[in-house]
Amino acid sequence: MKKIRPLWVLIGCVFLGASHRTTSPFITPAIAVLEDGQIVTESTDPEAIKREIKNQVKFTIGALNEIGGGAAIESTLHIELKDRIRENTVAYKARLLIAYPQQYVLPQELQVVLPASGSRDGLKSFYDAYSPRCSSENHGWSSYFYDYRPMRCGLSQQAEPALGWRATFALEVQEEHLDAKPETQKVWEDGKYNVIAIFGNTNSTDSTRSAVQFRQYLYNWFGTPIANQMDDHGRFSVQTMQFRAHKGVMVVSLFDLFDGNVQTLGESFKSAFEALTPDADLVAYNGHSGLGANVGALTHMGVFKPDQYQVYFLNGCDSFSYVDGRLAEAHVAQNPESAPTKYLDLILTVLPSAFEEMAYGTARVVLGLHTGSATYYQMLSNIRNASPLVIGEEDNEE
């Protein structure tokens, strides 16, 4: 079953070519094009203006979250500056990949009220004007793009909102290949399936409970481990379990972060993680995205080697919005003759991921790569929250 679409995608500064796709049972991927963007700015530096535009367009994250969608800001936002249309206003064009909820028909246009300014003072003023009545939570002015819910307070219906303007994005539906599978023949080619599963919630009780749930799923589905070792690193532990499998041995390294997160655990966590990443087939992070900070910290760690195919499952809130191009760049460095995602598939969450569902979602992905029979569409259909999607499967071998 296929839907046909062409797709460009930027991951960081890496151009991924003229063909790319995403796969998900929950969302419809689309390119959003803003032809007549405008930003109120006092800056004359083009790079500073682009940073302010990024701050402005990030509000599509909260606006789309409100209806069950998301926006890939860090990996796909492309900005072209135009002329000044007023003394303090610059015109621009922007393109980005969005995820639109499948329960709704994809419209031809998407209208979003954005702050008029992306400067510090402009964002603070917009926050003061519309929070908390246009918010889901309150993480402060600098994170208001995440909490922003314009439909909740009727802001979406205002013709000329104070301190904001109505942006109109043209939407271009994109292709999905619903029969794409992970490359499990590469996973098992050395007779081992190596899994790194990290559980790092803010509350230590939440983290340990999720790790216990995940471990129990493994025992229920794969039996008693043939080897089991626990290493205590003080603020986190690593349990290494080996399970018999019909194609060899599955080795699961379970990280339980019970004091801190991937940003704050320092060199001890980095060393333990990077000792395992060269041979890892699946890396699954479960915990707070930290408004992108935790996701960024983890994806900027890791040691990689040539010809090692990997699947990353970033099972935090809105990882689709926050992941950048570092993992693709790292794999390109090891495989310079190959496309950026030839040896990398990314499973990302479009919506916030509930802590109580993280263990089950990650266990489902572990099972999917273990058996090798399911398509990504089938695998993700079994995940019960966060509307995950896959990026990078377009070059997978059948």
URSUL-V200412 format. One record per residue. N is the residue number from 1. SS is DSSP state (a for helix, b for strand, c for the rest). D_LAST is the distance of its C-alpha to the last C-alpha in Angstrom with 2 decimals. Layout:
BEGIN
n=N ss=SS d_last=D_LAST
n=N ss=SS d_last=D_LAST
END
This chain:
BEGIN
n=1 ss=c d_last=14.48
n=2 ss=b d_last=14.63
n=3 ss=b d_last=17.49
n=4 ss=c d_last=17.92
n=5 ss=c d_last=19.39
n=6 ss=c d_last=20.05
n=7 ss=c d_last=20.68
n=8 ss=c d_last=22.47
n=9 ss=c d_last=22.70
n=10 ss=b d_last=25.03
n=11 ss=b d_last=24.47
n=12 ss=c d_last=27.96
n=13 ss=c d_last=28.88
n=14 ss=b d_last=25.40
n=15 ss=b d_last=24.35
n=16 ss=c d_last=20.63
n=17 ss=c d_last=20.83
n=18 ss=c d_last=20.75
n=19 ss=c d_last=17.33
n=20 ss=c d_last=16.47
n=21 ss=c d_last=15.79
n=22 ss=b d_last=16.48
n=23 ss=b d_last=15.40
n=24 ss=c d_last=18.18
n=25 ss=c d_last=19.88
n=26 ss=c d_last=23.19
n=27 ss=b d_last=23.58
n=28 ss=b d_last=23.30
n=29 ss=b d_last=22.59
n=30 ss=b d_last=25.17
n=31 ss=b d_last=26.79
n=32 ss=b d_last=30.48
n=33 ss=b d_last=32.91
n=34 ss=b d_last=36.51
n=35 ss=b d_last=38.57
n=36 ss=b d_last=42.01
n=37 ss=b d_last=41.69
n=38 ss=b d_last=44.92
n=39 ss=b d_last=46.01
n=40 ss=b d_last=49.56
n=41 ss=c d_last=50.04
n=42 ss=c d_last=52.90
n=43 ss=c d_last=50.71
n=44 ss=c d_last=50.73
n=45 ss=c d_last=48.00
n=46 ss=a d_last=44.72
n=47 ss=a d_last=42.57
n=48 ss=a d_last=44.74
n=49 ss=a d_last=44.46
n=50 ss=a d_last=40.65
n=51 ss=a d_last=40.81
n=52 ss=a d_last=43.09
n=53 ss=a d_last=40.79
n=54 ss=a d_last=37.90
n=55 ss=a d_last=40.26
n=56 ss=a d_last=41.03
n=57 ss=a d_last=37.52
n=58 ss=c d_last=36.45
n=59 ss=a d_last=38.45
n=60 ss=a d_last=35.58
n=61 ss=a d_last=33.94
n=62 ss=a d_last=36.74
n=63 ss=a d_last=37.24
n=64 ss=a d_last=33.64
n=65 ss=a d_last=33.58
n=66 ss=c d_last=36.57
n=67 ss=c d_last=34.57
n=68 ss=c d_last=31.32
n=69 ss=c d_last=29.55
n=70 ss=b d_last=29.26
n=71 ss=b d_last=29.35
n=72 ss=c d_last=27.38
n=73 ss=a d_last=30.55
n=74 ss=a d_last=29.90
n=75 ss=a d_last=26.57
n=76 ss=a d_last=27.04
n=77 ss=c d_last=30.76
n=78 ss=b d_last=32.03
n=79 ss=b d_last=35.79
n=80 ss=b d_last=37.92
n=81 ss=b d_last=41.65
n=82 ss=b d_last=44.05
n=83 ss=b d_last=47.87
n=84 ss=b d_last=50.28
n=85 ss=b d_last=51.33
n=86 ss=b d_last=54.13
n=87 ss=c d_last=55.77
n=88 ss=c d_last=53.64
n=89 ss=b d_last=50.52
n=90 ss=b d_last=47.57
n=91 ss=b d_last=45.15
n=92 ss=b d_last=41.44
n=93 ss=b d_last=38.04
n=94 ss=b d_last=35.10
n=95 ss=b d_last=31.39
n=96 ss=b d_last=29.01
n=97 ss=b d_last=25.98
n=98 ss=b d_last=27.09
n=99 ss=b d_last=25.72
n=100 ss=b d_last=27.68
n=101 ss=b d_last=28.03
n=102 ss=c d_last=26.42
n=103 ss=c d_last=29.63
n=104 ss=c d_last=31.30
n=105 ss=c d_last=30.77
n=106 ss=c d_last=29.82
n=107 ss=c d_last=33.11
n=108 ss=c d_last=33.65
n=109 ss=b d_last=35.57
n=110 ss=b d_last=35.77
n=111 ss=b d_last=39.22
n=112 ss=b d_last=39.79
n=113 ss=b d_last=43.13
n=114 ss=b d_last=42.80
n=115 ss=b d_last=45.59
n=116 ss=c d_last=47.60
n=117 ss=b d_last=47.61
n=118 ss=c d_last=45.13
n=119 ss=c d_last=47.87
n=120 ss=a d_last=49.00
n=121 ss=a d_last=52.09
n=122 ss=a d_last=50.28
n=123 ss=a d_last=47.68
n=124 ss=a d_last=50.48
n=125 ss=a d_last=52.46
n=126 ss=a d_last=49.56
n=127 ss=a d_last=48.99
n=128 ss=a d_last=52.73
n=129 ss=a d_last=52.85
n=130 ss=a d_last=49.99
n=131 ss=c d_last=49.35
n=132 ss=c d_last=49.51
n=133 ss=c d_last=49.73
n=134 ss=c d_last=46.46
n=135 ss=b d_last=44.63
n=136 ss=c d_last=42.59
n=137 ss=c d_last=43.74
n=138 ss=c d_last=45.81
n=139 ss=c d_last=44.31
n=140 ss=c d_last=46.88
n=141 ss=a d_last=47.04
n=142 ss=a d_last=44.50
n=143 ss=a d_last=41.75
n=144 ss=a d_last=42.91
n=145 ss=a d_last=39.78
n=146 ss=a d_last=37.94
n=147 ss=a d_last=40.73
n=148 ss=b d_last=41.40
n=149 ss=c d_last=41.52
n=150 ss=c d_last=43.33
n=151 ss=c d_last=43.17
n=152 ss=c d_last=44.95
n=153 ss=c d_last=48.13
n=154 ss=c d_last=48.02
n=155 ss=a d_last=47.39
n=156 ss=a d_last=44.63
n=157 ss=a d_last=47.34
n=158 ss=c d_last=49.83
n=159 ss=c d_last=50.35
n=160 ss=c d_last=51.64
n=161 ss=c d_last=50.77
n=162 ss=c d_last=52.99
n=163 ss=c d_last=51.43
n=164 ss=b d_last=48.20
n=165 ss=b d_last=46.81
n=166 ss=b d_last=44.43
n=167 ss=b d_last=41.25
n=168 ss=b d_last=39.38
n=169 ss=b d_last=35.68
n=170 ss=b d_last=34.04
n=171 ss=b d_last=30.59
n=172 ss=b d_last=27.66
n=173 ss=b d_last=24.85
n=174 ss=c d_last=21.35
n=175 ss=c d_last=17.95
n=176 ss=b d_last=15.63
n=177 ss=b d_last=12.05
n=178 ss=c d_last=12.61
n=179 ss=c d_last=9.35
n=180 ss=c d_last=7.67
n=181 ss=c d_last=7.18
n=182 ss=c d_last=8.73
n=183 ss=c d_last=7.51
n=184 ss=a d_last=9.76
n=185 ss=a d_last=9.47
n=186 ss=a d_last=11.30
n=187 ss=a d_last=13.54
n=188 ss=c d_last=14.77
n=189 ss=c d_last=14.94
n=190 ss=c d_last=18.66
n=191 ss=c d_last=19.43
n=192 ss=b d_last=20.24
n=193 ss=b d_last=18.84
n=194 ss=b d_last=21.28
n=195 ss=b d_last=22.14
n=196 ss=b d_last=24.83
n=197 ss=b d_last=26.24
n=198 ss=b d_last=29.18
n=199 ss=b d_last=31.65
n=200 ss=b d_last=34.28
n=201 ss=c d_last=36.21
n=202 ss=c d_last=39.60
n=203 ss=c d_last=41.54
n=204 ss=a d_last=41.33
n=205 ss=a d_last=41.71
n=206 ss=a d_last=38.68
n=207 ss=a d_last=36.59
n=208 ss=a d_last=37.74
n=209 ss=a d_last=37.35
n=210 ss=a d_last=33.71
n=211 ss=a d_last=33.07
n=212 ss=a d_last=34.87
n=213 ss=a d_last=32.85
n=214 ss=a d_last=29.54
n=215 ss=a d_last=30.89
n=216 ss=a d_last=31.97
n=217 ss=a d_last=28.54
n=218 ss=a d_last=27.22
n=219 ss=a d_last=30.14
n=220 ss=a d_last=29.73
n=221 ss=a d_last=26.03
n=222 ss=a d_last=25.79
n=223 ss=c d_last=29.44
n=224 ss=c d_last=32.04
n=225 ss=c d_last=30.95
n=226 ss=c d_last=31.74
n=227 ss=b d_last=32.89
n=228 ss=b d_last=34.14
n=229 ss=b d_last=35.86
n=230 ss=b d_last=37.36
n=231 ss=b d_last=38.37
n=232 ss=b d_last=40.81
n=233 ss=c d_last=40.77
n=234 ss=c d_last=43.58
n=235 ss=c d_last=42.07
n=236 ss=b d_last=38.68
n=237 ss=b d_last=37.36
n=238 ss=b d_last=34.24
n=239 ss=b d_last=33.46
n=240 ss=b d_last=31.10
n=241 ss=b d_last=29.82
n=242 ss=b d_last=27.91
n=243 ss=b d_last=26.37
n=244 ss=b d_last=25.40
n=245 ss=b d_last=21.86
n=246 ss=c d_last=20.36
n=247 ss=c d_last=18.19
n=248 ss=b d_last=21.04
n=249 ss=b d_last=22.98
n=250 ss=b d_last=22.28
n=251 ss=b d_last=24.75
n=252 ss=b d_last=25.73
n=253 ss=b d_last=28.19
n=254 ss=b d_last=29.92
n=255 ss=b d_last=32.03
n=256 ss=b d_last=34.86
n=257 ss=b d_last=36.68
n=258 ss=c d_last=40.01
n=259 ss=c d_last=42.18
n=260 ss=c d_last=40.77
n=261 ss=c d_last=37.35
n=262 ss=c d_last=34.96
n=263 ss=c d_last=37.39
n=264 ss=c d_last=40.51
n=265 ss=c d_last=39.63
n=266 ss=a d_last=39.91
n=267 ss=a d_last=39.26
n=268 ss=a d_last=39.06
n=269 ss=a d_last=35.97
n=270 ss=a d_last=34.42
n=271 ss=a d_last=35.03
n=272 ss=a d_last=33.66
n=273 ss=a d_last=30.48
n=274 ss=a d_last=29.94
n=275 ss=a d_last=30.51
n=276 ss=a d_last=27.30
n=277 ss=a d_last=24.96
n=278 ss=c d_last=24.11
n=279 ss=c d_last=22.22
n=280 ss=c d_last=21.13
n=281 ss=c d_last=17.58
n=282 ss=b d_last=18.75
n=283 ss=b d_last=21.90
n=284 ss=b d_last=23.40
n=285 ss=b d_last=26.67
n=286 ss=b d_last=28.80
n=287 ss=b d_last=32.08
n=288 ss=c d_last=33.96
n=289 ss=c d_last=32.39
n=290 ss=c d_last=35.98
n=291 ss=c d_last=35.70
n=292 ss=c d_last=33.09
n=293 ss=a d_last=35.12
n=294 ss=a d_last=33.41
n=295 ss=a d_last=29.89
n=296 ss=a d_last=31.07
n=297 ss=a d_last=32.73
n=298 ss=a d_last=29.73
n=299 ss=a d_last=27.22
n=300 ss=c d_last=29.85
n=301 ss=c d_last=29.96
n=302 ss=c d_last=27.63
n=303 ss=c d_last=27.29
n=304 ss=c d_last=24.02
n=305 ss=c d_last=22.98
n=306 ss=c d_last=20.74
n=307 ss=c d_last=17.11
n=308 ss=c d_last=17.23
n=309 ss=c d_last=14.30
n=310 ss=b d_last=16.03
n=311 ss=b d_last=15.98
n=312 ss=b d_last=19.42
n=313 ss=b d_last=20.80
n=314 ss=b d_last=24.14
n=315 ss=b d_last=25.79
n=316 ss=c d_last=29.11
n=317 ss=c d_last=30.85
n=318 ss=c d_last=29.30
n=319 ss=a d_last=27.06
n=320 ss=a d_last=25.32
n=321 ss=a d_last=28.75
n=322 ss=a d_last=29.51
n=323 ss=c d_last=26.61
n=324 ss=c d_last=27.14
n=325 ss=c d_last=25.41
n=326 ss=a d_last=26.38
n=327 ss=a d_last=23.12
n=328 ss=a d_last=21.33
n=329 ss=a d_last=24.35
n=330 ss=a d_last=24.38
n=331 ss=a d_last=20.84
n=332 ss=a d_last=21.73
n=333 ss=a d_last=24.86
n=334 ss=a d_last=23.01
n=335 ss=c d_last=20.38
n=336 ss=c d_last=22.51
n=337 ss=c d_last=20.51
n=338 ss=c d_last=17.34
n=339 ss=c d_last=16.86
n=340 ss=c d_last=18.41
n=341 ss=c d_last=15.36
n=342 ss=c d_last=13.06
n=343 ss=c d_last=14.15
n=344 ss=b d_last=15.22
n=345 ss=b d_last=14.35
n=346 ss=b d_last=17.58
n=347 ss=b d_last=18.49
n=348 ss=b d_last=21.88
n=349 ss=b d_last=24.67
n=350 ss=c d_last=26.30
n=351 ss=c d_last=29.40
n=352 ss=c d_last=31.57
n=353 ss=c d_last=30.18
n=354 ss=c d_last=32.75
n=355 ss=a d_last=33.64
n=356 ss=a d_last=33.87
n=357 ss=a d_last=30.21
n=358 ss=a d_last=28.70
n=359 ss=a d_last=28.57
n=360 ss=a d_last=26.84
n=361 ss=a d_last=24.23
n=362 ss=a d_last=23.36
n=363 ss=a d_last=23.45
n=364 ss=a d_last=20.91
n=365 ss=a d_last=18.44
n=366 ss=a d_last=19.33
n=367 ss=a d_last=18.73
n=368 ss=a d_last=15.33
n=369 ss=a d_last=14.03
n=370 ss=a d_last=16.16
n=371 ss=a d_last=14.83
n=372 ss=c d_last=11.08
n=373 ss=c d_last=11.14
n=374 ss=c d_last=11.91
n=375 ss=c d_last=10.42
n=376 ss=a d_last=12.34
n=377 ss=a d_last=14.60
n=378 ss=a d_last=15.55
n=379 ss=a d_last=16.12
n=380 ss=a d_last=18.31
n=381 ss=a d_last=20.14
n=382 ss=c d_last=21.69
n=383 ss=c d_last=23.18
n=384 ss=c d_last=26.68
n=385 ss=c d_last=27.82
n=386 ss=c d_last=27.35
n=387 ss=c d_last=24.74
n=388 ss=b d_last=21.79
n=389 ss=b d_last=19.06
n=390 ss=b d_last=16.09
n=391 ss=b d_last=16.31
n=392 ss=c d_last=14.01
n=393 ss=a d_last=10.52
n=394 ss=a d_last=10.52
n=395 ss=a d_last=9.29
n=396 ss=c d_last=6.45
n=397 ss=c d_last=3.79
n=398 ss=c d_last=0.00
END
